[in-house]
């Protein structure tokens, strides 16, 4: 299969040179490659990887899509700002992760077009989780999706201590998207689109707080931003003409004015 690699990053087993299972070589003293856990990969990390590989902007992030190894070695969690030239230029947790199971290695597909805008829609799929970080829901706190075709799709907003604001999208992670869709009884997170808006007050979700296992409500911060997001959970998508209920052509219901389904390119 095609492999595109730098000295320290590569994508394996994908359908093109800009897609595959993400691996990182973090130790210059040996030639061992480490997989990245899907819960540790966010949009900013993906932007840096695609830039390093000269593959445009990230378009699909998905766990266990490109195969897996039996006993993977896991990389540290990278904490990119999105502007770095290479993944190893980003801050990291320092030590390799040990708790990510073999079926959760992150896969990444880049657009393949250099100079593609960072607002390219992302398809996010996470391996289902057996636990939720939303167990301690407060009486005045709630997420909601507005302006979509159903209650399971739209622009993500948060009512927090009585104040409703958009949720900032730039540092939004796969794990957070999955938790919110689960909390809304909307299945899994399948489509996240960062969206440029006028600069305004928003709520941010601190990704590293979520990764640590803290309750999501303890990870909310107030900030100003010009990037929010649209989130589609699995209740607003369908697969047609496949060999089973879990395969087929992907369609999304995007227009709140009717019940039309749109195919995803």
C-alpha atoms as an extended CHARMM CRD file, in Angstrom:
* protein
*
       265  EXT
         1         1  UNK       CA              0.0000000000        0.0000000000        0.0000000000  PROA      1               0.0000000000
         2         2  UNK       CA              1.1210000000        3.6050000000       -0.5240000000  PROA      2               0.0000000000
         3         3  UNK       CA              3.0930000000        5.1060000000        2.3360000000  PROA      3               0.0000000000
         4         4  UNK       CA              3.9580000000        8.7770000000        2.7130000000  PROA      4               0.0000000000
         5         5  UNK       CA              6.4000000000        9.6040000000        5.4670000000  PROA      5               0.0000000000
         6         6  UNK       CA              8.6790000000       12.2760000000        6.8120000000  PROA      6               0.0000000000
         7         7  UNK       CA             11.5940000000       11.4560000000        9.1010000000  PROA      7               0.0000000000
         8         8  UNK       CA              9.2270000000       11.2180000000       12.0460000000  PROA      8               0.0000000000
         9         9  UNK       CA              5.6200000000       10.8320000000       10.7960000000  PROA      9               0.0000000000
        10        10  UNK       CA              3.9690000000        8.3710000000        8.4120000000  PROA      10              0.0000000000
        11        11  UNK       CA              0.5360000000        7.1540000000        7.2630000000  PROA      11              0.0000000000
        12        12  UNK       CA              0.1250000000        3.4060000000        6.6720000000  PROA      12              0.0000000000
        13        13  UNK       CA             -2.3820000000        1.2110000000        4.7920000000  PROA      13              0.0000000000
        14        14  UNK       CA             -4.4680000000        4.0390000000        3.3410000000  PROA      14              0.0000000000
        15        15  UNK       CA             -6.0290000000        4.2820000000       -0.1050000000  PROA      15              0.0000000000
        16        16  UNK       CA             -3.7250000000        7.1250000000       -1.1460000000  PROA      16              0.0000000000
        17        17  UNK       CA             -0.4050000000        8.6520000000       -0.1590000000  PROA      17              0.0000000000
        18        18  UNK       CA             -2.1930000000       11.1020000000        2.1510000000  PROA      18              0.0000000000
        19        19  UNK       CA             -4.2350000000        8.6620000000        4.2300000000  PROA      19              0.0000000000
        20        20  UNK       CA             -3.6530000000        5.8100000000        6.6230000000  PROA      20              0.0000000000
        21        21  UNK       CA             -2.9160000000        4.8450000000       10.1980000000  PROA      21              0.0000000000
        22        22  UNK       CA             -0.8740000000        7.5740000000       11.8690000000  PROA      22              0.0000000000
        23        23  UNK       CA              2.4970000000        6.5670000000       13.2840000000  PROA      23              0.0000000000
        24        24  UNK       CA              5.2170000000        8.6780000000       14.8880000000  PROA      24              0.0000000000
        25        25  UNK       CA              8.9120000000        8.0690000000       15.5270000000  PROA      25              0.0000000000
        26        26  UNK       CA              9.5860000000        9.9090000000       18.7750000000  PROA      26              0.0000000000
        27        27  UNK       CA             12.9430000000        8.4920000000       19.8650000000  PROA      27              0.0000000000
        28        28  UNK       CA             15.9700000000        9.3500000000       17.6770000000  PROA      28              0.0000000000
        29        29  UNK       CA             17.9920000000        6.5780000000       19.3380000000  PROA      29              0.0000000000
        30        30  UNK       CA             16.0300000000        3.7910000000       17.6210000000  PROA      30              0.0000000000
        31        31  UNK       CA             13.8590000000        3.2270000000       14.5540000000  PROA      31              0.0000000000
        32        32  UNK       CA             10.6540000000        2.1950000000       16.3340000000  PROA      32              0.0000000000
        33        33  UNK       CA              7.3470000000        3.6850000000       15.1770000000  PROA      33              0.0000000000
        34        34  UNK       CA              4.5240000000        4.3780000000       17.6580000000  PROA      34              0.0000000000
        35        35  UNK       CA              0.7960000000        4.5560000000       16.9380000000  PROA      35              0.0000000000
        36        36  UNK       CA             -1.2800000000        7.5260000000       18.1200000000  PROA      36              0.0000000000
        37        37  UNK       CA             -4.3470000000        6.7930000000       20.2560000000  PROA      37              0.0000000000
        38        38  UNK       CA             -7.5200000000        8.1070000000       18.6080000000  PROA      38              0.0000000000
        39        39  UNK       CA             -8.6050000000        9.9180000000       21.7860000000  PROA      39              0.0000000000
        40        40  UNK       CA             -5.3860000000       11.9900000000       21.6830000000  PROA      40              0.0000000000
        41        41  UNK       CA             -5.8050000000       13.2900000000       18.1210000000  PROA      41              0.0000000000
        42        42  UNK       CA             -7.6050000000       16.6030000000       17.6160000000  PROA      42              0.0000000000
        43        43  UNK       CA             -7.9680000000       19.0390000000       14.7180000000  PROA      43              0.0000000000
        44        44  UNK       CA             -4.8280000000       20.9950000000       15.6060000000  PROA      44              0.0000000000
        45        45  UNK       CA             -2.6980000000       17.8430000000       15.7100000000  PROA      45              0.0000000000
        46        46  UNK       CA             -4.1570000000       16.6820000000       12.3910000000  PROA      46              0.0000000000
        47        47  UNK       CA             -3.4700000000       20.0570000000       10.7600000000  PROA      47              0.0000000000
        48        48  UNK       CA              0.2060000000       19.7840000000       11.6910000000  PROA      48              0.0000000000
        49        49  UNK       CA              0.5300000000       16.1990000000       10.4260000000  PROA      49              0.0000000000
        50        50  UNK       CA             -1.0960000000       16.9850000000        7.0650000000  PROA      50              0.0000000000
        51        51  UNK       CA              1.0860000000       20.0820000000        6.7130000000  PROA      51              0.0000000000
        52        52  UNK       CA              4.2430000000       18.1180000000        7.5400000000  PROA      52              0.0000000000
        53        53  UNK       CA              3.3610000000       15.5500000000        4.8760000000  PROA      53              0.0000000000
        54        54  UNK       CA              2.4460000000       18.2860000000        2.3440000000  PROA      54              0.0000000000
        55        55  UNK       CA             -1.0470000000       16.8540000000        2.0380000000  PROA      55              0.0000000000
        56        56  UNK       CA             -3.3050000000       19.8790000000        2.5120000000  PROA      56              0.0000000000
        57        57  UNK       CA             -5.8380000000       20.0120000000        5.3360000000  PROA      57              0.0000000000
        58        58  UNK       CA             -7.2740000000       17.1190000000        7.3720000000  PROA      58              0.0000000000
        59        59  UNK       CA            -10.5560000000       15.7540000000        6.0410000000  PROA      59              0.0000000000
        60        60  UNK       CA            -11.2350000000       12.4870000000        7.9010000000  PROA      60              0.0000000000
        61        61  UNK       CA            -10.1660000000       11.2750000000       11.3390000000  PROA      61              0.0000000000
        62        62  UNK       CA            -11.2090000000        7.7570000000       12.2450000000  PROA      62              0.0000000000
        63        63  UNK       CA            -10.0950000000        5.1070000000       14.6960000000  PROA      63              0.0000000000
        64        64  UNK       CA             -9.1480000000        1.5900000000       13.5330000000  PROA      64              0.0000000000
        65        65  UNK       CA            -10.0220000000        2.3710000000        9.9010000000  PROA      65              0.0000000000
        66        66  UNK       CA             -6.6620000000        1.4150000000        8.4430000000  PROA      66              0.0000000000
        67        67  UNK       CA             -5.9500000000       -1.8230000000       10.2590000000  PROA      67              0.0000000000
        68        68  UNK       CA             -3.9850000000       -2.3510000000       13.4220000000  PROA      68              0.0000000000
        69        69  UNK       CA             -1.0290000000       -4.1750000000       14.8500000000  PROA      69              0.0000000000
        70        70  UNK       CA             -1.3040000000       -6.8180000000       17.5560000000  PROA      70              0.0000000000
        71        71  UNK       CA              0.7890000000       -5.1120000000       20.2380000000  PROA      71              0.0000000000
        72        72  UNK       CA              1.1120000000       -1.4420000000       19.3100000000  PROA      72              0.0000000000
        73        73  UNK       CA              3.5310000000        0.9130000000       20.9440000000  PROA      73              0.0000000000
        74        74  UNK       CA              1.7480000000        4.1680000000       21.7990000000  PROA      74              0.0000000000
        75        75  UNK       CA              3.0910000000        7.6770000000       21.3680000000  PROA      75              0.0000000000
        76        76  UNK       CA              2.7890000000       10.4680000000       23.9300000000  PROA      76              0.0000000000
        77        77  UNK       CA             -0.1910000000       12.8030000000       23.6030000000  PROA      77              0.0000000000
        78        78  UNK       CA              0.7610000000       15.7620000000       21.4150000000  PROA      78              0.0000000000
        79        79  UNK       CA             -0.5240000000       19.2400000000       22.2660000000  PROA      79              0.0000000000
        80        80  UNK       CA             -0.2450000000       21.1760000000       19.0140000000  PROA      80              0.0000000000
        81        81  UNK       CA             -1.3740000000       24.7260000000       18.4700000000  PROA      81              0.0000000000
        82        82  UNK       CA             -2.0660000000       24.0350000000       14.7980000000  PROA      82              0.0000000000
        83        83  UNK       CA              0.6650000000       26.3500000000       13.4640000000  PROA      83              0.0000000000
        84        84  UNK       CA              3.7000000000       24.0870000000       13.8810000000  PROA      84              0.0000000000
        85        85  UNK       CA              5.6240000000       22.7410000000       10.8750000000  PROA      85              0.0000000000
        86        86  UNK       CA              6.1010000000       19.2350000000       12.2830000000  PROA      86              0.0000000000
        87        87  UNK       CA              4.4010000000       17.0820000000       14.8970000000  PROA      87              0.0000000000
        88        88  UNK       CA              7.5650000000       16.7620000000       16.9770000000  PROA      88              0.0000000000
        89        89  UNK       CA              7.6600000000       20.5710000000       17.2400000000  PROA      89              0.0000000000
        90        90  UNK       CA              4.4900000000       20.4070000000       19.3510000000  PROA      90              0.0000000000
        91        91  UNK       CA              4.4310000000       20.1330000000       23.1120000000  PROA      91              0.0000000000
        92        92  UNK       CA              3.6860000000       16.6200000000       24.3470000000  PROA      92              0.0000000000
        93        93  UNK       CA              2.7970000000       14.7630000000       27.5110000000  PROA      93              0.0000000000
        94        94  UNK       CA              6.3940000000       13.4950000000       27.5860000000  PROA      94              0.0000000000
        95        95  UNK       CA              5.6890000000        9.8620000000       28.3630000000  PROA      95              0.0000000000
        96        96  UNK       CA              4.1050000000        7.2520000000       26.1110000000  PROA      96              0.0000000000
        97        97  UNK       CA              0.4750000000        6.3660000000       26.7030000000  PROA      97              0.0000000000
        98        98  UNK       CA             -0.0930000000        2.8780000000       28.1360000000  PROA      98              0.0000000000
        99        99  UNK       CA             -3.8850000000        2.5850000000       28.4850000000  PROA      99              0.0000000000
       100       100  UNK       CA             -5.1220000000        2.8460000000       24.8710000000  PROA      100             0.0000000000
       101       101  UNK       CA             -6.3350000000       -0.5250000000       23.5700000000  PROA      101             0.0000000000
       102       102  UNK       CA             -5.0190000000       -1.9970000000       20.2750000000  PROA      102             0.0000000000
       103       103  UNK       CA             -8.3080000000       -1.3140000000       18.4400000000  PROA      103             0.0000000000
       104       104  UNK       CA             -8.0770000000        2.4460000000       18.9150000000  PROA      104             0.0000000000
       105       105  UNK       CA             -5.1260000000        3.5180000000       16.7740000000  PROA      105             0.0000000000
       106       106  UNK       CA             -5.9100000000        6.8200000000       15.0370000000  PROA      106             0.0000000000
       107       107  UNK       CA             -6.2940000000        6.9840000000       11.2830000000  PROA      107             0.0000000000
       108       108  UNK       CA             -6.0430000000       10.1880000000        9.2770000000  PROA      108             0.0000000000
       109       109  UNK       CA             -6.9620000000       11.2580000000        5.7590000000  PROA      109             0.0000000000
       110       110  UNK       CA             -5.6980000000       14.5990000000        4.4710000000  PROA      110             0.0000000000
       111       111  UNK       CA             -7.2910000000       16.4130000000        1.5430000000  PROA      111             0.0000000000
       112       112  UNK       CA             -4.2320000000       15.9210000000       -0.6510000000  PROA      112             0.0000000000
       113       113  UNK       CA             -4.5330000000       19.5210000000       -1.8350000000  PROA      113             0.0000000000
       114       114  UNK       CA             -1.8950000000       21.9210000000       -0.5540000000  PROA      114             0.0000000000
       115       115  UNK       CA             -3.2680000000       25.1930000000        0.7110000000  PROA      115             0.0000000000
       116       116  UNK       CA             -6.7210000000       23.7860000000        1.5010000000  PROA      116             0.0000000000
       117       117  UNK       CA             -8.4990000000       25.8390000000        4.1610000000  PROA      117             0.0000000000
       118       118  UNK       CA             -8.5310000000       24.5050000000        7.6980000000  PROA      118             0.0000000000
       119       119  UNK       CA            -12.3480000000       24.6470000000        7.7400000000  PROA      119             0.0000000000
       120       120  UNK       CA            -12.5910000000       21.4790000000        5.6210000000  PROA      120             0.0000000000
       121       121  UNK       CA            -15.4090000000       19.3140000000        7.0900000000  PROA      121             0.0000000000
       122       122  UNK       CA            -14.1520000000       16.4320000000        9.2170000000  PROA      122             0.0000000000
       123       123  UNK       CA            -15.6850000000       12.9960000000        9.5960000000  PROA      123             0.0000000000
       124       124  UNK       CA            -15.0400000000       11.8130000000       13.1570000000  PROA      124             0.0000000000
       125       125  UNK       CA            -15.6950000000        8.2270000000       14.2380000000  PROA      125             0.0000000000
       126       126  UNK       CA            -14.7360000000        6.9100000000       17.6570000000  PROA      126             0.0000000000
       127       127  UNK       CA            -14.7670000000        3.3970000000       19.0020000000  PROA      127             0.0000000000
       128       128  UNK       CA            -17.7990000000        3.2810000000       21.3600000000  PROA      128             0.0000000000
       129       129  UNK       CA            -16.9440000000        4.0410000000       24.9770000000  PROA      129             0.0000000000
       130       130  UNK       CA            -18.3050000000        2.2290000000       28.0120000000  PROA      130             0.0000000000
       131       131  UNK       CA            -18.1970000000        5.3210000000       30.2140000000  PROA      131             0.0000000000
       132       132  UNK       CA            -19.2670000000        8.9300000000       30.0520000000  PROA      132             0.0000000000
       133       133  UNK       CA            -17.7990000000       12.0970000000       31.5300000000  PROA      133             0.0000000000
       134       134  UNK       CA            -21.2120000000       13.7670000000       31.6190000000  PROA      134             0.0000000000
       135       135  UNK       CA            -22.5950000000       11.8890000000       34.5980000000  PROA      135             0.0000000000
       136       136  UNK       CA            -22.6930000000       14.9410000000       36.8630000000  PROA      136             0.0000000000
       137       137  UNK       CA            -24.9800000000       17.1600000000       34.8040000000  PROA      137             0.0000000000
       138       138  UNK       CA            -25.8660000000       20.3540000000       36.6300000000  PROA      138             0.0000000000
       139       139  UNK       CA            -29.4020000000       21.7290000000       36.6880000000  PROA      139             0.0000000000
       140       140  UNK       CA            -28.5340000000       24.8750000000       34.7240000000  PROA      140             0.0000000000
       141       141  UNK       CA            -26.1110000000       23.3500000000       32.2440000000  PROA      141             0.0000000000
       142       142  UNK       CA            -26.9590000000       21.8010000000       28.8970000000  PROA      142             0.0000000000
       143       143  UNK       CA            -25.6260000000       21.2580000000       25.4010000000  PROA      143             0.0000000000
       144       144  UNK       CA            -27.8660000000       21.6750000000       22.3980000000  PROA      144             0.0000000000
       145       145  UNK       CA            -27.5630000000       21.5560000000       18.6190000000  PROA      145             0.0000000000
       146       146  UNK       CA            -29.3940000000       24.3790000000       16.8460000000  PROA      146             0.0000000000
       147       147  UNK       CA            -30.2520000000       25.1730000000       13.2210000000  PROA      147             0.0000000000
       148       148  UNK       CA            -29.9190000000       21.6100000000       11.9630000000  PROA      148             0.0000000000
       149       149  UNK       CA            -32.3740000000       19.1840000000       10.4220000000  PROA      149             0.0000000000
       150       150  UNK       CA            -32.9450000000       17.4040000000       13.7490000000  PROA      150             0.0000000000
       151       151  UNK       CA            -32.0880000000       17.6970000000       17.4180000000  PROA      151             0.0000000000
       152       152  UNK       CA            -29.0020000000       15.5940000000       16.6540000000  PROA      152             0.0000000000
       153       153  UNK       CA            -27.3910000000       17.9940000000       14.1640000000  PROA      153             0.0000000000
       154       154  UNK       CA            -26.5450000000       21.6820000000       14.0580000000  PROA      154             0.0000000000
       155       155  UNK       CA            -24.3850000000       24.3660000000       15.6090000000  PROA      155             0.0000000000
       156       156  UNK       CA            -23.2140000000       23.3510000000       19.0680000000  PROA      156             0.0000000000
       157       157  UNK       CA            -24.1620000000       25.6460000000       21.9350000000  PROA      157             0.0000000000
       158       158  UNK       CA            -23.7750000000       25.3390000000       25.6850000000  PROA      158             0.0000000000
       159       159  UNK       CA            -25.9380000000       26.8160000000       28.4140000000  PROA      159             0.0000000000
       160       160  UNK       CA            -23.6370000000       27.1600000000       31.3960000000  PROA      160             0.0000000000
       161       161  UNK       CA            -24.7880000000       28.7590000000       34.6560000000  PROA      161             0.0000000000
       162       162  UNK       CA            -27.6870000000       30.3210000000       32.7930000000  PROA      162             0.0000000000
       163       163  UNK       CA            -25.7220000000       31.8350000000       29.8940000000  PROA      163             0.0000000000
       164       164  UNK       CA            -26.0360000000       30.4100000000       26.3700000000  PROA      164             0.0000000000
       165       165  UNK       CA            -22.9780000000       30.6580000000       24.0800000000  PROA      165             0.0000000000
       166       166  UNK       CA            -21.5470000000       28.8640000000       21.0370000000  PROA      166             0.0000000000
       167       167  UNK       CA            -18.8900000000       26.2340000000       21.7090000000  PROA      167             0.0000000000
       168       168  UNK       CA            -15.4320000000       27.1400000000       20.3880000000  PROA      168             0.0000000000
       169       169  UNK       CA            -14.3730000000       24.7150000000       17.6610000000  PROA      169             0.0000000000
       170       170  UNK       CA            -10.6490000000       25.1120000000       17.1620000000  PROA      170             0.0000000000
       171       171  UNK       CA             -9.5080000000       22.8360000000       20.0060000000  PROA      171             0.0000000000
       172       172  UNK       CA            -12.5150000000       20.5110000000       19.9330000000  PROA      172             0.0000000000
       173       173  UNK       CA            -11.5210000000       16.8330000000       20.1180000000  PROA      173             0.0000000000
       174       174  UNK       CA            -12.8880000000       13.4870000000       18.9770000000  PROA      174             0.0000000000
       175       175  UNK       CA            -13.4900000000       12.3260000000       22.5220000000  PROA      175             0.0000000000
       176       176  UNK       CA            -15.4900000000       15.4340000000       23.4280000000  PROA      176             0.0000000000
       177       177  UNK       CA            -17.6790000000       15.0950000000       20.3140000000  PROA      177             0.0000000000
       178       178  UNK       CA            -18.4430000000       11.4740000000       21.1800000000  PROA      178             0.0000000000
       179       179  UNK       CA            -19.3480000000       12.3400000000       24.7720000000  PROA      179             0.0000000000
       180       180  UNK       CA            -21.7300000000       15.1110000000       23.7170000000  PROA      180             0.0000000000
       181       181  UNK       CA            -23.5610000000       12.9620000000       21.1370000000  PROA      181             0.0000000000
       182       182  UNK       CA            -23.8700000000       10.2210000000       23.7520000000  PROA      182             0.0000000000
       183       183  UNK       CA            -25.2120000000       12.7020000000       26.2980000000  PROA      183             0.0000000000
       184       184  UNK       CA            -27.8250000000       13.9570000000       23.7990000000  PROA      184             0.0000000000
       185       185  UNK       CA            -28.9410000000       10.3570000000       23.1150000000  PROA      185             0.0000000000
       186       186  UNK       CA            -27.9040000000       10.8840000000       19.5060000000  PROA      186             0.0000000000
       187       187  UNK       CA            -25.5440000000        7.9610000000       18.9860000000  PROA      187             0.0000000000
       188       188  UNK       CA            -21.9480000000        8.6040000000       17.9700000000  PROA      188             0.0000000000
       189       189  UNK       CA            -20.2420000000       11.6780000000       16.5000000000  PROA      189             0.0000000000
       190       190  UNK       CA            -19.8140000000       11.3490000000       12.7380000000  PROA      190             0.0000000000
       191       191  UNK       CA            -19.4270000000       14.8540000000       11.3050000000  PROA      191             0.0000000000
       192       192  UNK       CA            -17.7660000000       17.9430000000       12.7690000000  PROA      192             0.0000000000
       193       193  UNK       CA            -17.2850000000       21.1340000000       10.7750000000  PROA      193             0.0000000000
       194       194  UNK       CA            -15.2790000000       24.0450000000       12.1900000000  PROA      194             0.0000000000
       195       195  UNK       CA            -17.0440000000       27.2390000000       11.0990000000  PROA      195             0.0000000000
       196       196  UNK       CA            -15.7010000000       30.7990000000       10.8820000000  PROA      196             0.0000000000
       197       197  UNK       CA            -17.9100000000       33.4300000000       12.5670000000  PROA      197             0.0000000000
       198       198  UNK       CA            -17.5050000000       36.9430000000       13.9280000000  PROA      198             0.0000000000
       199       199  UNK       CA            -15.2500000000       37.2000000000       16.9770000000  PROA      199             0.0000000000
       200       200  UNK       CA            -17.3820000000       36.6850000000       20.0780000000  PROA      200             0.0000000000
       201       201  UNK       CA            -17.5730000000       35.1930000000       23.5450000000  PROA      201             0.0000000000
       202       202  UNK       CA            -17.7890000000       31.4040000000       23.5350000000  PROA      202             0.0000000000
       203       203  UNK       CA            -17.3420000000       28.4330000000       25.8080000000  PROA      203             0.0000000000
       204       204  UNK       CA            -14.3080000000       26.2470000000       25.2450000000  PROA      204             0.0000000000
       205       205  UNK       CA            -13.8670000000       22.6340000000       26.3010000000  PROA      205             0.0000000000
       206       206  UNK       CA            -10.3360000000       22.0380000000       27.5990000000  PROA      206             0.0000000000
       207       207  UNK       CA             -9.3280000000       18.8790000000       25.7340000000  PROA      207             0.0000000000
       208       208  UNK       CA             -6.5760000000       17.8220000000       28.1170000000  PROA      208             0.0000000000
       209       209  UNK       CA             -8.9880000000       18.1120000000       31.0240000000  PROA      209             0.0000000000
       210       210  UNK       CA            -11.4000000000       15.7630000000       29.2230000000  PROA      210             0.0000000000
       211       211  UNK       CA             -8.5830000000       13.3420000000       28.3770000000  PROA      211             0.0000000000
       212       212  UNK       CA             -7.6230000000       13.1470000000       32.0390000000  PROA      212             0.0000000000
       213       213  UNK       CA            -11.0470000000       11.7000000000       32.8500000000  PROA      213             0.0000000000
       214       214  UNK       CA            -12.4680000000       14.7730000000       34.5700000000  PROA      214             0.0000000000
       215       215  UNK       CA            -16.1830000000       15.4050000000       34.3370000000  PROA      215             0.0000000000
       216       216  UNK       CA            -16.8700000000       17.4690000000       31.2340000000  PROA      216             0.0000000000
       217       217  UNK       CA            -18.5830000000       20.2380000000       33.1940000000  PROA      217             0.0000000000
       218       218  UNK       CA            -15.3290000000       20.8220000000       35.0630000000  PROA      218             0.0000000000
       219       219  UNK       CA            -13.5060000000       21.3290000000       31.7440000000  PROA      219             0.0000000000
       220       220  UNK       CA            -15.4990000000       24.3440000000       30.4940000000  PROA      220             0.0000000000
       221       221  UNK       CA            -13.7490000000       27.6990000000       30.1330000000  PROA      221             0.0000000000
       222       222  UNK       CA            -14.8410000000       31.1220000000       28.9270000000  PROA      222             0.0000000000
       223       223  UNK       CA            -12.9740000000       32.5200000000       25.9210000000  PROA      223             0.0000000000
       224       224  UNK       CA            -13.2560000000       34.6900000000       22.8230000000  PROA      224             0.0000000000
       225       225  UNK       CA            -12.9470000000       33.0910000000       19.3980000000  PROA      225             0.0000000000
       226       226  UNK       CA            -13.9580000000       33.3650000000       15.7460000000  PROA      226             0.0000000000
       227       227  UNK       CA            -14.2860000000       29.5950000000       15.1850000000  PROA      227             0.0000000000
       228       228  UNK       CA            -17.3290000000       27.6340000000       16.2730000000  PROA      228             0.0000000000
       229       229  UNK       CA            -18.5150000000       24.2590000000       15.0160000000  PROA      229             0.0000000000
       230       230  UNK       CA            -21.3800000000       22.2630000000       13.5700000000  PROA      230             0.0000000000
       231       231  UNK       CA            -21.8440000000       18.7540000000       14.9120000000  PROA      231             0.0000000000
       232       232  UNK       CA            -23.7870000000       15.8830000000       13.3630000000  PROA      232             0.0000000000
       233       233  UNK       CA            -24.4380000000       12.7820000000       15.4280000000  PROA      233             0.0000000000
       234       234  UNK       CA            -25.3450000000        9.4000000000       13.9710000000  PROA      234             0.0000000000
       235       235  UNK       CA            -29.1000000000        9.9680000000       14.3250000000  PROA      235             0.0000000000
       236       236  UNK       CA            -28.8090000000       12.4290000000       11.4010000000  PROA      236             0.0000000000
       237       237  UNK       CA            -26.8910000000       10.1900000000        9.0020000000  PROA      237             0.0000000000
       238       238  UNK       CA            -27.6650000000        7.0170000000        7.0850000000  PROA      238             0.0000000000
       239       239  UNK       CA            -25.9750000000        4.4050000000        4.8960000000  PROA      239             0.0000000000
       240       240  UNK       CA            -27.7340000000        3.3460000000        1.6740000000  PROA      240             0.0000000000
       241       241  UNK       CA            -27.4250000000        0.3740000000       -0.6830000000  PROA      241             0.0000000000
       242       242  UNK       CA            -24.7790000000       -1.4370000000        1.3270000000  PROA      242             0.0000000000
       243       243  UNK       CA            -24.4350000000       -5.1440000000        1.9880000000  PROA      243             0.0000000000
       244       244  UNK       CA            -25.5040000000       -4.6210000000        5.6090000000  PROA      244             0.0000000000
       245       245  UNK       CA            -26.8860000000       -1.9630000000        7.9120000000  PROA      245             0.0000000000
       246       246  UNK       CA            -23.3400000000       -0.8760000000        8.6800000000  PROA      246             0.0000000000
       247       247  UNK       CA            -22.1570000000       -0.1870000000        5.1150000000  PROA      247             0.0000000000
       248       248  UNK       CA            -23.2440000000        1.7910000000        2.0820000000  PROA      248             0.0000000000
       249       249  UNK       CA            -23.2990000000        5.2720000000        0.5990000000  PROA      249             0.0000000000
       250       250  UNK       CA            -23.1170000000        7.9410000000        3.3130000000  PROA      250             0.0000000000
       251       251  UNK       CA            -25.8910000000       10.5360000000        3.3480000000  PROA      251             0.0000000000
       252       252  UNK       CA            -26.4660000000       13.4280000000        5.7520000000  PROA      252             0.0000000000
       253       253  UNK       CA            -29.6350000000       15.3970000000        6.4640000000  PROA      253             0.0000000000
       254       254  UNK       CA            -28.3820000000       18.9930000000        6.3910000000  PROA      254             0.0000000000
       255       255  UNK       CA            -31.3160000000       21.2820000000        5.5260000000  PROA      255             0.0000000000
       256       256  UNK       CA            -33.6770000000       22.1800000000        8.3880000000  PROA      256             0.0000000000
       257       257  UNK       CA            -36.3390000000       23.3830000000        5.9110000000  PROA      257             0.0000000000
       258       258  UNK       CA            -37.0380000000       19.8970000000        4.5430000000  PROA      258             0.0000000000
       259       259  UNK       CA            -36.1990000000       16.2370000000        5.0250000000  PROA      259             0.0000000000
       260       260  UNK       CA            -33.8030000000       15.9470000000        2.0700000000  PROA      260             0.0000000000
       261       261  UNK       CA            -30.7640000000       13.6980000000        2.3860000000  PROA      261             0.0000000000
       262       262  UNK       CA            -27.4740000000       14.8090000000        0.8140000000  PROA      262             0.0000000000
       263       263  UNK       CA            -24.6540000000       12.4990000000       -0.2670000000  PROA      263             0.0000000000
       264       264  UNK       CA            -21.1720000000       13.1580000000        1.1460000000  PROA      264             0.0000000000
       265       265  UNK       CA            -18.4290000000       13.4510000000       -1.4670000000  PROA      265             0.0000000000
